[in-house]
Amino acid sequence: MFPEEFSQFWAIYDSSFPVDEKRDKQTQRRLLTNNKYKIIPYYNNGKMVGFIALWILGDIVFLEHLAIKKEFRGKGYGTKILKDVKRRFPGRLVLEVEPPKDETTIRRIKFYKKAGFHLNEHHYVQPPLGRNKKPVTLKIMSYPNLIPSEEFDYLVRYIHNNIEHA
C-alpha cells in the first residue's frame, strides 16, 4: 500500500470504528508487512470510497474491517465489496458485528444477512486490539453457513491465535 493510499485508508478507518474496535496507526501500518493480512481498497473515479481489511487463515477468511467513506454510504459499495470478496475468497468467511441493540446495529446485521451471512448466537468477545484497549462483546457472522456450536470455540481460538491483536 502506497503512503497516499494508507493516508486515505486511515482517514476512513479512523472515523468509522469505535476506539476499542480499531488499532492505533503505528500498529495498523506494521500489519501491512504480515502476509496473512490484506487491506483491499476500492475506488470510484480515482477516489478511495472504502476498503476491506481481512486475514487469510487457510480455508477461513476473517473479515476484520469493512468501511465506506461517509459520503459514499448507501450507494451499494459495501454490497459490491462483499460480492468481490466472496468471488476472490470462496469458502468460509467470518466477521464480527456489534450485537443488535439499536437501529444502526440492527441495520448493519440486516446488511450482512442480505449478503448471505448468518448471525451466530454464541457468546463472543473480541480481544483488545492493543494496549489501553478494552475487550468488546460482539457477535460472529459467517458465510455461507452458521457455525455449529461444537465448532465455534475452536474456530474462535484458531482466528485469535492467527491474527495480531496488539
Buried (B, 14 or more C-beta within 10 A) or exposed (E): BEEEBBEBBEEBBBEBBEEBBBBBEEBBBEBEEEEBBBBBBBEEEEEBBBBBBBBBBEEBBBBBBBBBBEEBBEEEBBEBBBEEBBEEBEEBBBBBBBEBEEEEBEEBBEBBEEBBBBBBEBEBEBEBBBEEBEEBEBBBBBBEEBBEEEEBEEBBEBBEEBBBEE
